[in-house]
Every structure is written in C-alpha cells, then in structure tokens.
Amino acid sequence: MVGKFHFVGLAAICWAIWKTRNSICFDKKMIRSPIEIICLASSFISFWAELQAEEDKKVLEDGGAALKMAALSFHPKEARADDTGLVLLH
C-alpha cells in the first residue's frame, strides 16, 4: 500500500534531481557523486517534515534521516588524491 509518506519521498527525489539539473545546466556547477542528490532529497524531506502535522512530522524526520544515513554509507570518507571534483555527464 502506498501511503502519503511515499509521495513526499518521491517528490523530494524528483525535486532534488530537478534542482541538481538546474545547478549543472545554468550555474555550471558539477556534482562529485549521485549521493549528493540523495542527500539533497533527505534535506527536502526534513524541511517538509516541519510543515506537517505533529503525528506525521516524526515519521518524515526519521525517514529523511534514514535516507541520508543510507546514502552516506556509500560515500567515501576521503577523496582520492587524484580526485579533481569533476563529473562529466554525457
């Protein structure tokens, strides 16, 4: 069963992709990893949680934190010496 929280998560992912796309296209900023998009989505979920009813707020805050922790578990702790921070998209 799809609940309202799934739609908030989906909206956060879509919004994070859109904001990252605009940043790349218009501001000429690059991202180092797709994990940055997931972390941005988790920040949207945390922000939007503040706008929800008290009983829904905790669920969204926990979901955003879990998403961020899962994404960061895949992120290297330190960049390699030859990492220049550029990501080329084709």
C-alpha positions as CSV (number, residue, x, y, z in Angstrom):
1,M,0.0,0.0,0.0
2,V,1.3,3.4,-1.0
3,G,0.9,6.0,1.8
4,K,1.2,9.7,1.8
5,F,4.8,9.4,3.0
6,H,5.8,7.6,-0.2
7,F,4.6,10.6,-2.2
8,V,6.7,13.0,-0.1
9,G,9.8,10.9,-0.6
10,L,9.1,10.7,-4.4
11,A,8.5,14.4,-4.5
12,A,11.8,15.0,-2.7
13,I,13.8,12.8,-5.1
14,C,12.2,14.5,-8.1
15,W,12.8,18.0,-6.7
16,A,16.4,17.1,-5.8
17,I,17.0,15.8,-9.4
18,W,15.5,18.9,-10.9
19,K,17.4,21.3,-8.6
20,T,20.7,19.5,-9.4
21,R,19.9,19.6,-13.1
22,N,19.3,23.3,-13.0
23,S,22.5,23.8,-11.0
24,I,24.5,21.9,-13.6
25,C,22.8,23.5,-16.7
26,F,22.6,27.1,-15.6
27,D,25.1,27.6,-12.8
28,K,27.7,25.3,-14.4
29,K,28.2,23.5,-11.1
30,M,29.3,19.9,-11.1
31,I,28.5,17.2,-8.6
32,R,31.0,14.6,-7.4
33,S,28.6,11.8,-6.8
34,P,24.9,11.0,-7.3
35,I,24.8,10.6,-3.5
36,E,24.7,14.4,-3.3
37,I,21.3,14.2,-4.9
38,I,20.1,11.7,-2.3
39,C,21.4,13.9,0.5
40,L,19.6,16.9,-1.0
41,A,16.4,14.9,-1.2
42,S,16.8,13.9,2.5
43,S,17.2,17.6,3.4
44,F,13.9,18.4,1.5
45,I,12.2,15.7,3.5
46,S,13.5,17.1,6.7
47,F,12.4,20.6,5.8
48,W,9.0,19.5,4.6
49,A,8.5,17.5,7.8
50,E,8.4,20.8,9.7
51,L,5.3,21.7,7.7
52,Q,3.3,18.6,8.6
53,A,1.0,17.7,11.5
54,E,2.8,16.6,14.6
55,E,2.0,12.9,14.2
56,D,3.4,12.9,10.6
57,K,6.4,15.1,11.4
58,K,8.3,12.3,13.3
59,V,7.8,9.7,10.6
60,L,9.1,12.1,7.9
61,E,12.1,13.2,10.1
62,D,13.0,9.6,10.7
63,G,12.6,8.7,7.0
64,G,14.8,11.6,5.9
65,A,17.5,10.7,8.5
66,A,17.4,7.1,7.4
67,L,17.7,8.0,3.7
68,K,20.7,10.3,4.5
69,M,22.5,7.7,6.6
70,A,22.0,5.0,3.9
71,A,23.4,7.4,1.2
72,L,26.3,8.4,3.3
73,S,27.2,4.8,4.0
74,F,28.1,4.5,0.2
75,H,30.1,7.7,0.1
76,P,33.9,7.5,0.5
77,K,35.1,9.1,3.7
78,E,38.0,10.8,1.9
79,A,38.6,11.8,-1.7
80,R,41.4,10.1,-3.6
81,A,44.5,12.3,-4.2
82,D,43.8,12.4,-7.9
83,D,40.1,13.4,-7.5
84,T,39.6,16.8,-9.0
85,G,36.0,17.0,-8.2
86,L,34.8,17.0,-11.8
87,V,31.9,14.8,-13.0
88,L,31.5,14.5,-16.8
89,L,27.9,13.8,-17.9
90,H,27.3,12.6,-21.4
